[in-house]
């Protein structure tokens, strides 16, 4: 059986407490543009690793303090904490 997961944009169900951001995953609506990292300025200690349609970002000082700005040419995207992604994966494989 094929399992699908839908991630809604601009929906924040949390907000009642702070959550340290170890790693965030930014999911793209399509493939990442060629060389999008070439001109990206990373002002803090963030680390970025591209995937095929996703970007993994480590925010050592927290996402709220980050000055990182991803290029607008990336198109439609939504970000989730790696813990949320792991729970969604676990739900689809159960």
PyMOL Python script that loads the backbone (N, CA, C, O; Angstrom):
from pymol import cmd

cmd.read_pdbstr("""\
ATOM      1  N   UNK A   1       0.842  -1.170   0.000  1.00  0.00           N
ATOM      2  CA  UNK A   1       0.000   0.000   0.000  1.00  0.00           C
ATOM      3  C   UNK A   1       0.897   1.246   0.000  1.00  0.00           C
ATOM      4  O   UNK A   1       1.859   1.322   0.764  1.00  0.00           O
ATOM      5  N   UNK A   2       0.578   2.210  -0.852  1.00  0.00           N
ATOM      6  CA  UNK A   2       1.310   3.463  -0.908  1.00  0.00           C
ATOM      7  C   UNK A   2       0.781   4.409   0.159  1.00  0.00           C
ATOM      8  O   UNK A   2      -0.431   4.561   0.316  1.00  0.00           O
ATOM      9  N   UNK A   3       1.685   5.040   0.887  1.00  0.00           N
ATOM     10  CA  UNK A   3       1.317   5.977   1.946  1.00  0.00           C
ATOM     11  C   UNK A   3       1.790   7.369   1.545  1.00  0.00           C
ATOM     12  O   UNK A   3       2.928   7.540   1.109  1.00  0.00           O
ATOM     13  N   UNK A   4       0.912   8.365   1.693  1.00  0.00           N
ATOM     14  CA  UNK A   4       1.245   9.750   1.398  1.00  0.00           C
ATOM     15  C   UNK A   4       1.159  10.570   2.677  1.00  0.00           C
ATOM     16  O   UNK A   4       0.328  10.299   3.544  1.00  0.00           O
ATOM     17  N   UNK A   5       2.031  11.583   2.790  1.00  0.00           N
ATOM     18  CA  UNK A   5       1.993  12.520   3.911  1.00  0.00           C
ATOM     19  C   UNK A   5       1.839  13.913   3.322  1.00  0.00           C
ATOM     20  O   UNK A   5       2.602  14.295   2.434  1.00  0.00           O
ATOM     21  N   UNK A   6       0.870  14.675   3.800  1.00  0.00           N
ATOM     22  CA  UNK A   6       0.666  16.050   3.342  1.00  0.00           C
ATOM     23  C   UNK A   6       1.179  17.010   4.404  1.00  0.00           C
ATOM     24  O   UNK A   6       0.807  16.907   5.573  1.00  0.00           O
ATOM     25  N   UNK A   7       2.025  17.935   4.000  1.00  0.00           N
ATOM     26  CA  UNK A   7       2.541  18.965   4.902  1.00  0.00           C
ATOM     27  C   UNK A   7       1.929  20.296   4.487  1.00  0.00           C
ATOM     28  O   UNK A   7       2.149  20.764   3.370  1.00  0.00           O
ATOM     29  N   UNK A   8       1.168  20.899   5.376  1.00  0.00           N
ATOM     30  CA  UNK A   8       0.505  22.163   5.080  1.00  0.00           C
ATOM     31  C   UNK A   8       1.439  23.327   5.380  1.00  0.00           C
ATOM     32  O   UNK A   8       2.150  23.322   6.385  1.00  0.00           O
ATOM     33  N   UNK A   9       1.431  24.320   4.503  1.00  0.00           N
ATOM     34  CA  UNK A   9       2.238  25.518   4.708  1.00  0.00           C
ATOM     35  C   UNK A   9       1.485  26.500   5.595  1.00  0.00           C
ATOM     36  O   UNK A   9       0.255  26.536   5.600  1.00  0.00           O
ATOM     37  N   UNK A  10       2.246  27.296   6.346  1.00  0.00           N
ATOM     38  CA  UNK A  10       1.712  28.399   7.157  1.00  0.00           C
ATOM     39  C   UNK A  10       0.759  27.936   8.247  1.00  0.00           C
ATOM     40  O   UNK A  10      -0.112  28.697   8.669  1.00  0.00           O
ATOM     41  N   UNK A  11       0.907  26.721   8.701  1.00  0.00           N
ATOM     42  CA  UNK A  11       0.099  26.213   9.809  1.00  0.00           C
ATOM     43  C   UNK A  11       1.032  25.992  10.997  1.00  0.00           C
ATOM     44  O   UNK A  11       1.969  25.199  10.911  1.00  0.00           O
ATOM     45  N   UNK A  12       0.779  26.686  12.100  1.00  0.00           N
ATOM     46  CA  UNK A  12       1.599  26.544  13.289  1.00  0.00           C
ATOM     47  C   UNK A  12       0.705  26.075  14.424  1.00  0.00           C
ATOM     48  O   UNK A  12      -0.070  26.853  14.980  1.00  0.00           O
ATOM     49  N   UNK A  13       0.818  24.799  14.763  1.00  0.00           N
ATOM     50  CA  UNK A  13      -0.029  24.262  15.831  1.00  0.00           C
ATOM     51  C   UNK A  13       0.657  24.330  17.177  1.00  0.00           C
ATOM     52  O   UNK A  13       0.029  24.080  18.206  1.00  0.00           O
ATOM     53  N   UNK A  14       1.918  24.660  17.188  1.00  0.00           N
ATOM     54  CA  UNK A  14       2.673  24.754  18.436  1.00  0.00           C
ATOM     55  C   UNK A  14       2.624  26.171  18.974  1.00  0.00           C
ATOM     56  O   UNK A  14       1.559  26.780  19.076  1.00  0.00           O
ATOM     57  N   UNK A  15       3.788  26.678  19.313  1.00  0.00           N
ATOM     58  CA  UNK A  15       3.890  28.054  19.763  1.00  0.00           C
ATOM     59  C   UNK A  15       3.680  28.241  21.252  1.00  0.00           C
ATOM     60  O   UNK A  15       3.710  29.374  21.733  1.00  0.00           O
ATOM     61  N   UNK A  16       3.467  27.159  22.001  1.00  0.00           N
ATOM     62  CA  UNK A  16       3.232  27.299  23.436  1.00  0.00           C
ATOM     63  C   UNK A  16       4.525  27.239  24.231  1.00  0.00           C
ATOM     64  O   UNK A  16       4.535  27.570  25.416  1.00  0.00           O
ATOM     65  N   UNK A  17       5.595  26.830  23.610  1.00  0.00           N
ATOM     66  CA  UNK A  17       6.882  26.762  24.286  1.00  0.00           C
ATOM     67  C   UNK A  17       7.992  26.812  23.260  1.00  0.00           C
ATOM     68  O   UNK A  17       7.746  26.733  22.057  1.00  0.00           O
ATOM     69  N   UNK A  18       9.194  26.942  23.735  1.00  0.00           N
ATOM     70  CA  UNK A  18      10.306  26.994  22.802  1.00  0.00           C
ATOM     71  C   UNK A  18      10.849  25.589  22.578  1.00  0.00           C
ATOM     72  O   UNK A  18      10.839  24.747  23.476  1.00  0.00           O
ATOM     73  N   UNK A  19      11.309  25.364  21.394  1.00  0.00           N
ATOM     74  CA  UNK A  19      11.870  24.078  21.022  1.00  0.00           C
ATOM     75  C   UNK A  19      13.206  24.325  20.355  1.00  0.00           C
ATOM     76  O   UNK A  19      13.276  25.001  19.329  1.00  0.00           O
ATOM     77  N   UNK A  20      14.267  23.781  20.931  1.00  0.00           N
ATOM     78  CA  UNK A  20      15.562  23.989  20.305  1.00  0.00           C
ATOM     79  C   UNK A  20      15.595  23.276  18.959  1.00  0.00           C
ATOM     80  O   UNK A  20      15.116  22.147  18.846  1.00  0.00           O
ATOM     81  N   UNK A  21      16.148  23.914  17.948  1.00  0.00           N
ATOM     82  CA  UNK A  21      16.158  23.405  16.579  1.00  0.00           C
ATOM     83  C   UNK A  21      17.525  22.778  16.318  1.00  0.00           C
ATOM     84  O   UNK A  21      18.516  23.417  15.963  1.00  0.00           O
ATOM     85  N   UNK A  22      17.479  21.554  16.515  1.00  0.00           N
ATOM     86  CA  UNK A  22      18.701  20.839  16.129  1.00  0.00           C
ATOM     87  C   UNK A  22      18.845  20.882  14.642  1.00  0.00           C
ATOM     88  O   UNK A  22      19.776  21.503  14.129  1.00  0.00           O
ATOM     89  N   UNK A  23      17.993  20.271  13.966  1.00  0.00           N
ATOM     90  CA  UNK A  23      18.031  20.248  12.492  1.00  0.00           C
ATOM     91  C   UNK A  23      16.627  20.497  11.967  1.00  0.00           C
ATOM     92  O   UNK A  23      15.661  19.964  12.513  1.00  0.00           O
ATOM     93  N   UNK A  24      16.496  21.317  10.890  1.00  0.00           N
ATOM     94  CA  UNK A  24      15.232  21.539  10.183  1.00  0.00           C
ATOM     95  C   UNK A  24      15.362  20.962   8.786  1.00  0.00           C
ATOM     96  O   UNK A  24      16.449  20.942   8.208  1.00  0.00           O
ATOM     97  N   UNK A  25      14.248  20.494   8.251  1.00  0.00           N
ATOM     98  CA  UNK A  25      14.206  20.000   6.881  1.00  0.00           C
ATOM     99  C   UNK A  25      13.248  20.899   6.111  1.00  0.00           C
ATOM    100  O   UNK A  25      12.088  21.052   6.495  1.00  0.00           O
ATOM    101  N   UNK A  26      13.738  21.499   5.016  1.00  0.00           N
ATOM    102  CA  UNK A  26      12.911  22.338   4.153  1.00  0.00           C
ATOM    103  C   UNK A  26      12.540  21.495   2.944  1.00  0.00           C
ATOM    104  O   UNK A  26      13.406  21.089   2.169  1.00  0.00           O
ATOM    105  N   UNK A  27      11.241  21.234   2.787  1.00  0.00           N
ATOM    106  CA  UNK A  27      10.757  20.433   1.665  1.00  0.00           C
ATOM    107  C   UNK A  27      10.346  21.348   0.528  1.00  0.00           C
ATOM    108  O   UNK A  27       9.599  22.304   0.737  1.00  0.00           O
ATOM    109  N   UNK A  28      10.823  21.070  -0.662  1.00  0.00           N
ATOM    110  CA  UNK A  28      10.538  21.846  -1.865  1.00  0.00           C
ATOM    111  C   UNK A  28       9.394  21.238  -2.654  1.00  0.00           C
ATOM    112  O   UNK A  28       9.145  20.036  -2.569  1.00  0.00           O
ATOM    113  N   UNK A  29       8.697  22.066  -3.422  1.00  0.00           N
ATOM    114  CA  UNK A  29       7.657  21.558  -4.302  1.00  0.00           C
ATOM    115  C   UNK A  29       8.252  20.912  -5.551  1.00  0.00           C
ATOM    116  O   UNK A  29       7.561  20.173  -6.252  1.00  0.00           O
ATOM    117  N   UNK A  30       9.498  21.177  -5.828  1.00  0.00           N
ATOM    118  CA  UNK A  30      10.183  20.602  -6.989  1.00  0.00           C
ATOM    119  C   UNK A  30      11.656  20.439  -6.683  1.00  0.00           C
ATOM    120  O   UNK A  30      12.091  20.680  -5.557  1.00  0.00           O
ATOM    121  N   UNK A  31      12.435  20.028  -7.689  1.00  0.00           N
ATOM    122  CA  UNK A  31      13.867  19.841  -7.475  1.00  0.00           C
ATOM    123  C   UNK A  31      14.566  21.157  -7.131  1.00  0.00           C
ATOM    124  O   UNK A  31      14.120  22.229  -7.541  1.00  0.00           O
ATOM    125  N   UNK A  32      15.647  21.069  -6.388  1.00  0.00           N
ATOM    126  CA  UNK A  32      16.422  22.262  -6.051  1.00  0.00           C
ATOM    127  C   UNK A  32      17.084  22.821  -7.313  1.00  0.00           C
ATOM    128  O   UNK A  32      17.553  22.053  -8.153  1.00  0.00           O
ATOM    129  N   UNK A  33      17.128  24.152  -7.454  1.00  0.00           N
ATOM    130  CA  UNK A  33      17.780  24.744  -8.616  1.00  0.00           C
ATOM    131  C   UNK A  33      19.272  24.424  -8.627  1.00  0.00           C
ATOM    132  O   UNK A  33      19.903  24.322  -7.575  1.00  0.00           O
ATOM    133  N   UNK A  34      19.818  24.270  -9.805  1.00  0.00           N
ATOM    134  CA  UNK A  34      21.260  24.022  -9.942  1.00  0.00           C
ATOM    135  C   UNK A  34      22.048  25.169  -9.313  1.00  0.00           C
ATOM    136  O   UNK A  34      21.769  26.339  -9.577  1.00  0.00           O
ATOM    137  N   UNK A  35      23.018  24.835  -8.493  1.00  0.00           N
ATOM    138  CA  UNK A  35      23.921  25.823  -7.920  1.00  0.00           C
ATOM    139  C   UNK A  35      23.288  26.831  -6.978  1.00  0.00           C
ATOM    140  O   UNK A  35      23.816  27.932  -6.823  1.00  0.00           O
ATOM    141  N   UNK A  36      22.166  26.486  -6.340  1.00  0.00           N
ATOM    142  CA  UNK A  36      21.523  27.458  -5.462  1.00  0.00           C
ATOM    143  C   UNK A  36      22.389  27.781  -4.248  1.00  0.00           C
ATOM    144  O   UNK A  36      22.216  28.837  -3.640  1.00  0.00           O
ATOM    145  N   UNK A  37      23.310  26.903  -3.885  1.00  0.00           N
ATOM    146  CA  UNK A  37      24.209  27.164  -2.761  1.00  0.00           C
ATOM    147  C   UNK A  37      25.379  28.062  -3.138  1.00  0.00           C
ATOM    148  O   UNK A  37      26.056  28.595  -2.258  1.00  0.00           O
ATOM    149  N   UNK A  38      25.629  28.236  -4.440  1.00  0.00           N
ATOM    150  CA  UNK A  38      26.812  28.966  -4.891  1.00  0.00           C
ATOM    151  C   UNK A  38      26.878  30.394  -4.358  1.00  0.00           C
ATOM    152  O   UNK A  38      27.945  30.841  -3.938  1.00  0.00           O
ATOM    153  N   UNK A  39      25.768  31.112  -4.365  1.00  0.00           N
ATOM    154  CA  UNK A  39      25.757  32.515  -3.930  1.00  0.00           C
ATOM    155  C   UNK A  39      25.061  32.718  -2.596  1.00  0.00           C
ATOM    156  O   UNK A  39      24.753  33.849  -2.220  1.00  0.00           O
ATOM    157  N   UNK A  40      24.813  31.632  -1.878  1.00  0.00           N
ATOM    158  CA  UNK A  40      24.124  31.718  -0.596  1.00  0.00           C
ATOM    159  C   UNK A  40      25.083  32.220   0.485  1.00  0.00           C
ATOM    160  O   UNK A  40      26.173  31.675   0.661  1.00  0.00           O
ATOM    161  N   UNK A  41      24.667  33.262   1.204  1.00  0.00           N
ATOM    162  CA  UNK A  41      25.462  33.807   2.300  1.00  0.00           C
ATOM    163  C   UNK A  41      24.952  33.192   3.595  1.00  0.00           C
ATOM    164  O   UNK A  41      23.765  33.275   3.909  1.00  0.00           O
ATOM    165  N   UNK A  42      25.849  32.582   4.336  1.00  0.00           N
ATOM    166  CA  UNK A  42      25.487  31.959   5.611  1.00  0.00           C
ATOM    167  C   UNK A  42      26.119  32.806   6.720  1.00  0.00           C
ATOM    168  O   UNK A  42      27.306  32.654   7.011  1.00  0.00           O
ATOM    169  N   UNK A  43      25.330  33.704   7.348  1.00  0.00           N
ATOM    170  CA  UNK A  43      25.886  34.685   8.278  1.00  0.00           C
ATOM    171  C   UNK A  43      26.298  34.137   9.639  1.00  0.00           C
ATOM    172  O   UNK A  43      27.144  34.731  10.307  1.00  0.00           O
ATOM    173  N   UNK A  44      25.724  33.024  10.060  1.00  0.00           N
ATOM    174  CA  UNK A  44      26.030  32.488  11.385  1.00  0.00           C
ATOM    175  C   UNK A  44      26.746  31.157  11.273  1.00  0.00           C
ATOM    176  O   UNK A  44      27.470  30.905  10.311  1.00  0.00           O
ATOM    177  N   UNK A  45      26.539  30.317  12.258  1.00  0.00           N
ATOM    178  CA  UNK A  45      27.174  29.011  12.267  1.00  0.00           C
ATOM    179  C   UNK A  45      26.313  27.918  11.662  1.00  0.00           C
ATOM    180  O   UNK A  45      26.570  26.734  11.878  1.00  0.00           O
ATOM    181  N   UNK A  46      25.272  28.311  10.889  1.00  0.00           N
ATOM    182  CA  UNK A  46      24.392  27.316  10.299  1.00  0.00           C
ATOM    183  C   UNK A  46      25.146  26.453   9.297  1.00  0.00           C
ATOM    184  O   UNK A  46      26.098  26.896   8.655  1.00  0.00           O
ATOM    185  N   UNK A  47      24.694  25.214   9.181  1.00  0.00           N
ATOM    186  CA  UNK A  47      25.238  24.294   8.183  1.00  0.00           C
ATOM    187  C   UNK A  47      24.093  23.866   7.279  1.00  0.00           C
ATOM    188  O   UNK A  47      23.001  23.556   7.756  1.00  0.00           O
ATOM    189  N   UNK A  48      24.342  23.849   5.972  1.00  0.00           N
ATOM    190  CA  UNK A  48      23.307  23.506   4.999  1.00  0.00           C
ATOM    191  C   UNK A  48      23.779  22.347   4.145  1.00  0.00           C
ATOM    192  O   UNK A  48      24.902  22.351   3.640  1.00  0.00           O
ATOM    193  N   UNK A  49      22.907  21.346   3.985  1.00  0.00           N
ATOM    194  CA  UNK A  49      23.184  20.194   3.125  1.00  0.00           C
ATOM    195  C   UNK A  49      21.979  19.992   2.207  1.00  0.00           C
ATOM    196  O   UNK A  49      20.868  19.775   2.691  1.00  0.00           O
ATOM    197  N   UNK A  50      22.180  20.059   0.899  1.00  0.00           N
ATOM    198  CA  UNK A  50      21.056  19.862  -0.028  1.00  0.00           C
ATOM    199  C   UNK A  50      20.760  18.390  -0.254  1.00  0.00           C
ATOM    200  O   UNK A  50      21.649  17.541  -0.199  1.00  0.00           O
ATOM    201  N   UNK A  51      19.492  18.110  -0.509  1.00  0.00           N
ATOM    202  CA  UNK A  51      19.045  16.792  -0.946  1.00  0.00           C
ATOM    203  C   UNK A  51      18.546  16.933  -2.372  1.00  0.00           C
ATOM    204  O   UNK A  51      18.990  17.822  -3.098  1.00  0.00           O
ATOM    205  N   UNK A  52      17.633  16.069  -2.782  1.00  0.00           N
ATOM    206  CA  UNK A  52      17.068  16.173  -4.131  1.00  0.00           C
ATOM    207  C   UNK A  52      15.976  17.237  -4.188  1.00  0.00           C
ATOM    208  O   UNK A  52      15.993  18.109  -5.056  1.00  0.00           O
ATOM    209  N   UNK A  53      15.022  17.158  -3.249  1.00  0.00           N
ATOM    210  CA  UNK A  53      13.934  18.140  -3.164  1.00  0.00           C
ATOM    211  C   UNK A  53      13.821  18.705  -1.755  1.00  0.00           C
ATOM    212  O   UNK A  53      12.791  19.266  -1.383  1.00  0.00           O
ATOM    213  N   UNK A  54      14.876  18.555  -0.981  1.00  0.00           N
ATOM    214  CA  UNK A  54      14.846  19.036   0.388  1.00  0.00           C
ATOM    215  C   UNK A  54      16.207  19.632   0.759  1.00  0.00           C
ATOM    216  O   UNK A  54      17.227  19.347   0.132  1.00  0.00           O
ATOM    217  N   UNK A  55      16.184  20.460   1.791  1.00  0.00           N
ATOM    218  CA  UNK A  55      17.402  21.074   2.309  1.00  0.00           C
ATOM    219  C   UNK A  55      17.440  20.790   3.799  1.00  0.00           C
ATOM    220  O   UNK A  55      16.441  20.978   4.493  1.00  0.00           O
ATOM    221  N   UNK A  56      18.571  20.343   4.291  1.00  0.00           N
ATOM    222  CA  UNK A  56      18.764  20.086   5.712  1.00  0.00           C
ATOM    223  C   UNK A  56      19.583  21.243   6.281  1.00  0.00           C
ATOM    224  O   UNK A  56      20.660  21.562   5.778  1.00  0.00           O
ATOM    225  N   UNK A  57      19.059  21.866   7.335  1.00  0.00           N
ATOM    226  CA  UNK A  57      19.733  23.016   7.929  1.00  0.00           C
ATOM    227  C   UNK A  57      19.925  22.776   9.420  1.00  0.00           C
ATOM    228  O   UNK A  57      18.979  22.451  10.137  1.00  0.00           O
ATOM    229  N   UNK A  58      21.160  22.940   9.874  1.00  0.00           N
ATOM    230  CA  UNK A  58      21.469  22.851  11.299  1.00  0.00           C
ATOM    231  C   UNK A  58      21.602  24.271  11.837  1.00  0.00           C
ATOM    232  O   UNK A  58      22.420  25.054  11.354  1.00  0.00           O
ATOM    233  N   UNK A  59      20.796  24.591  12.833  1.00  0.00           N
ATOM    234  CA  UNK A  59      20.814  25.899  13.478  1.00  0.00           C
ATOM    235  C   UNK A  59      21.426  25.742  14.870  1.00  0.00           C
ATOM    236  O   UNK A  59      20.689  25.469  15.817  1.00  0.00           O
ATOM    237  N   UNK A  60      22.740  25.903  15.034  1.00  0.00           N
ATOM    238  CA  UNK A  60      23.356  25.668  16.342  1.00  0.00           C
ATOM    239  C   UNK A  60      22.896  26.649  17.424  1.00  0.00           C
ATOM    240  O   UNK A  60      22.899  26.307  18.606  1.00  0.00           O
ATOM    241  N   UNK A  61      22.499  27.869  17.028  1.00  0.00           N
ATOM    242  CA  UNK A  61      22.047  28.863  18.001  1.00  0.00           C
ATOM    243  C   UNK A  61      20.528  29.019  18.025  1.00  0.00           C
ATOM    244  O   UNK A  61      20.009  29.926  18.677  1.00  0.00           O
ATOM    245  N   UNK A  62      19.816  28.146  17.321  1.00  0.00           N
ATOM    246  CA  UNK A  62      18.363  28.201  17.276  1.00  0.00           C
ATOM    247  C   UNK A  62      17.869  28.902  16.028  1.00  0.00           C
ATOM    248  O   UNK A  62      18.497  29.842  15.541  1.00  0.00           O
ATOM    249  N   UNK A  63      16.749  28.443  15.517  1.00  0.00           N
ATOM    250  CA  UNK A  63      16.176  28.993  14.298  1.00  0.00           C
ATOM    251  C   UNK A  63      15.715  30.448  14.488  1.00  0.00           C
ATOM    252  O   UNK A  63      15.815  31.250  13.559  1.00  0.00           O
ATOM    253  N   UNK A  64      15.219  30.787  15.664  1.00  0.00           N
ATOM    254  CA  UNK A  64      14.726  32.132  15.937  1.00  0.00           C
ATOM    255  C   UNK A  64      15.805  33.189  15.939  1.00  0.00           C
ATOM    256  O   UNK A  64      15.518  34.363  15.704  1.00  0.00           O
ATOM    257  N   UNK A  65      17.024  32.805  16.195  1.00  0.00           N
ATOM    258  CA  UNK A  65      18.137  33.763  16.222  1.00  0.00           C
ATOM    259  C   UNK A  65      18.884  33.826  14.891  1.00  0.00           C
ATOM    260  O   UNK A  65      19.748  34.683  14.704  1.00  0.00           O
ATOM    261  N   UNK A  66      18.564  32.946  13.993  1.00  0.00           N
ATOM    262  CA  UNK A  66      19.293  32.850  12.723  1.00  0.00           C
ATOM    263  C   UNK A  66      18.982  34.029  11.804  1.00  0.00           C
ATOM    264  O   UNK A  66      17.851  34.513  11.751  1.00  0.00           O
ATOM    265  N   UNK A  67      19.997  34.477  11.090  1.00  0.00           N
ATOM    266  CA  UNK A  67      19.851  35.521  10.070  1.00  0.00           C
ATOM    267  C   UNK A  67      19.888  34.913   8.664  1.00  0.00           C
ATOM    268  O   UNK A  67      19.929  35.642   7.673  1.00  0.00           O
ATOM    269  N   UNK A  68      19.874  33.591   8.581  1.00  0.00           N
ATOM    270  CA  UNK A  68      19.929  32.901   7.299  1.00  0.00           C
ATOM    271  C   UNK A  68      18.685  33.185   6.479  1.00  0.00           C
ATOM    272  O   UNK A  68      17.565  33.072   6.977  1.00  0.00           O
ATOM    273  N   UNK A  69      18.881  33.555   5.223  1.00  0.00           N
ATOM    274  CA  UNK A  69      17.778  33.783   4.296  1.00  0.00           C
ATOM    275  C   UNK A  69      17.996  32.923   3.069  1.00  0.00           C
ATOM    276  O   UNK A  69      18.993  33.065   2.362  1.00  0.00           O
ATOM    277  N   UNK A  70      17.051  32.026   2.825  1.00  0.00           N
ATOM    278  CA  UNK A  70      17.138  31.172   1.646  1.00  0.00           C
ATOM    279  C   UNK A  70      16.657  31.953   0.430  1.00  0.00           C
ATOM    280  O   UNK A  70      15.768  32.795   0.557  1.00  0.00           O
ATOM    281  N   UNK A  71      17.223  31.692  -0.743  1.00  0.00           N
ATOM    282  CA  UNK A  71      16.833  32.444  -1.940  1.00  0.00           C
ATOM    283  C   UNK A  71      15.384  32.205  -2.332  1.00  0.00           C
ATOM    284  O   UNK A  71      14.872  31.094  -2.191  1.00  0.00           O
ATOM    285  N   UNK A  72      14.721  33.255  -2.827  1.00  0.00           N
ATOM    286  CA  UNK A  72      13.318  33.152  -3.211  1.00  0.00           C
ATOM    287  C   UNK A  72      13.126  32.332  -4.481  1.00  0.00           C
ATOM    288  O   UNK A  72      12.008  31.907  -4.774  1.00  0.00           O
ATOM    289  N   UNK A  73      14.189  32.105  -5.234  1.00  0.00           N
ATOM    290  CA  UNK A  73      14.070  31.328  -6.471  1.00  0.00           C
ATOM    291  C   UNK A  73      13.784  29.861  -6.210  1.00  0.00           C
ATOM    292  O   UNK A  73      13.573  29.098  -7.153  1.00  0.00           O
ATOM    293  N   UNK A  74      13.773  29.452  -4.950  1.00  0.00           N
ATOM    294  CA  UNK A  74      13.519  28.056  -4.616  1.00  0.00           C
ATOM    295  C   UNK A  74      12.061  27.670  -4.819  1.00  0.00           C
ATOM    296  O   UNK A  74      11.764  26.482  -4.943  1.00  0.00           O
ATOM    297  N   UNK A  75      11.138  28.632  -4.858  1.00  0.00           N
ATOM    298  CA  UNK A  75       9.731  28.303  -5.057  1.00  0.00           C
ATOM    299  C   UNK A  75       9.022  27.986  -3.758  1.00  0.00           C
ATOM    300  O   UNK A  75       9.448  28.416  -2.685  1.00  0.00           O
ATOM    301  N   UNK A  76       7.936  27.230  -3.857  1.00  0.00           N
ATOM    302  CA  UNK A  76       7.114  26.880  -2.704  1.00  0.00           C
ATOM    303  C   UNK A  76       7.828  25.854  -1.835  1.00  0.00           C
ATOM    304  O   UNK A  76       8.333  24.847  -2.331  1.00  0.00           O
ATOM    305  N   UNK A  77       7.863  26.120  -0.533  1.00  0.00           N
ATOM    306  CA  UNK A  77       8.557  25.223   0.386  1.00  0.00           C
ATOM    307  C   UNK A  77       7.903  25.285   1.758  1.00  0.00           C
ATOM    308  O   UNK A  77       7.186  26.237   2.066  1.00  0.00           O
ATOM    309  N   UNK A  78       8.149  24.276   2.577  1.00  0.00           N
ATOM    310  CA  UNK A  78       7.707  24.252   3.963  1.00  0.00           C
ATOM    311  C   UNK A  78       8.791  23.574   4.786  1.00  0.00           C
ATOM    312  O   UNK A  78       9.463  22.667   4.294  1.00  0.00           O
ATOM    313  N   UNK A  79       8.969  23.999   6.028  1.00  0.00           N
ATOM    314  CA  UNK A  79      10.045  23.468   6.875  1.00  0.00           C
ATOM    315  C   UNK A  79       9.455  22.739   8.076  1.00  0.00           C
ATOM    316  O   UNK A  79       8.407  23.116   8.600  1.00  0.00           O
ATOM    317  N   UNK A  80      10.147  21.696   8.496  1.00  0.00           N
ATOM    318  CA  UNK A  80       9.757  20.932   9.682  1.00  0.00           C
ATOM    319  C   UNK A  80      11.003  20.569  10.476  1.00  0.00           C
ATOM    320  O   UNK A  80      12.084  20.404   9.912  1.00  0.00           O
ATOM    321  N   UNK A  81      10.841  20.445  11.791  1.00  0.00           N
ATOM    322  CA  UNK A  81      11.894  19.978  12.667  1.00  0.00           C
ATOM    323  C   UNK A  81      12.175  18.519  12.354  1.00  0.00           C
ATOM    324  O   UNK A  81      11.264  17.768  12.005  1.00  0.00           O
ATOM    325  N   UNK A  82      13.423  18.120  12.476  1.00  0.00           N
ATOM    326  CA  UNK A  82      13.809  16.740  12.150  1.00  0.00           C
ATOM    327  C   UNK A  82      13.068  15.730  13.028  1.00  0.00           C
ATOM    328  O   UNK A  82      12.823  14.605  12.591  1.00  0.00           O
ATOM    329  N   UNK A  83      12.709  16.109  14.254  1.00  0.00           N
ATOM    330  CA  UNK A  83      11.954  15.191  15.118  1.00  0.00           C
ATOM    331  C   UNK A  83      10.563  14.920  14.541  1.00  0.00           C
ATOM    332  O   UNK A  83      10.070  13.794  14.604  1.00  0.00           O
ATOM    333  N   UNK A  84       9.936  15.950  13.981  1.00  0.00           N
ATOM    334  CA  UNK A  84       8.634  15.788  13.339  1.00  0.00           C
ATOM    335  C   UNK A  84       8.748  14.881  12.126  1.00  0.00           C
ATOM    336  O   UNK A  84       7.913  14.000  11.917  1.00  0.00           O
ATOM    337  N   UNK A  85       9.785  15.100  11.328  1.00  0.00           N
ATOM    338  CA  UNK A  85      10.008  14.268  10.137  1.00  0.00           C
ATOM    339  C   UNK A  85      10.202  12.809  10.540  1.00  0.00           C
ATOM    340  O   UNK A  85       9.654  11.911   9.901  1.00  0.00           O
ATOM    341  N   UNK A  86      10.976  12.570  11.591  1.00  0.00           N
ATOM    342  CA  UNK A  86      11.212  11.196  12.048  1.00  0.00           C
ATOM    343  C   UNK A  86       9.909  10.538  12.510  1.00  0.00           C
ATOM    344  O   UNK A  86       9.693   9.354  12.249  1.00  0.00           O
ATOM    345  N   UNK A  87       9.051  11.282  13.185  1.00  0.00           N
ATOM    346  CA  UNK A  87       7.769  10.731  13.641  1.00  0.00           C
ATOM    347  C   UNK A  87       6.851  10.406  12.460  1.00  0.00           C
ATOM    348  O   UNK A  87       6.152   9.392  12.469  1.00  0.00           O
ATOM    349  N   UNK A  88       6.858  11.278  11.440  1.00  0.00           N
ATOM    350  CA  UNK A  88       6.049  11.014  10.246  1.00  0.00           C
ATOM    351  C   UNK A  88       6.542   9.766   9.523  1.00  0.00           C
ATOM    352  O   UNK A  88       5.735   8.962   9.056  1.00  0.00           O
ATOM    353  N   UNK A  89       7.846   9.599   9.427  1.00  0.00           N
ATOM    354  CA  UNK A  89       8.407   8.408   8.797  1.00  0.00           C
ATOM    355  C   UNK A  89       8.007   7.160   9.579  1.00  0.00           C
ATOM    356  O   UNK A  89       7.638   6.144   8.990  1.00  0.00           O
ATOM    357  N   UNK A  90       8.083   7.241  10.911  1.00  0.00           N
ATOM    358  CA  UNK A  90       7.709   6.106  11.751  1.00  0.00           C
ATOM    359  C   UNK A  90       6.233   5.734  11.565  1.00  0.00           C
ATOM    360  O   UNK A  90       5.881   4.554  11.565  1.00  0.00           O
ATOM    361  N   UNK A  91       5.381   6.739  11.409  1.00  0.00           N
ATOM    362  CA  UNK A  91       3.948   6.486  11.221  1.00  0.00           C
ATOM    363  C   UNK A  91       3.683   5.799   9.874  1.00  0.00           C
ATOM    364  O   UNK A  91       2.763   4.988   9.770  1.00  0.00           O
ATOM    365  N   UNK A  92       4.470   6.112   8.853  1.00  0.00           N
ATOM    366  CA  UNK A  92       4.240   5.536   7.533  1.00  0.00           C
ATOM    367  C   UNK A  92       4.798   4.139   7.392  1.00  0.00           C
ATOM    368  O   UNK A  92       4.409   3.411   6.480  1.00  0.00           O
ATOM    369  N   UNK A  93       5.699   3.749   8.270  1.00  0.00           N
ATOM    370  CA  UNK A  93       6.295   2.427   8.174  1.00  0.00           C
ATOM    371  C   UNK A  93       5.707   1.442   9.175  1.00  0.00           C
ATOM    372  O   UNK A  93       6.083   0.270   9.188  1.00  0.00           O
ATOM    373  N   UNK A  94       4.792   1.908  10.010  1.00  0.00           N
ATOM    374  CA  UNK A  94       4.205   1.036  11.044  1.00  0.00           C
ATOM    375  C   UNK A  94       3.191   0.082  10.443  1.00  0.00           C
ATOM    376  O   UNK A  94       2.599  -0.723  11.161  1.00  0.00           O
TER     377      UNK A  94
END
""", "prot")
cmd.dss("prot")
cmd.show_as("cartoon", "prot")
cmd.util.cbc("prot")
cmd.orient("prot")
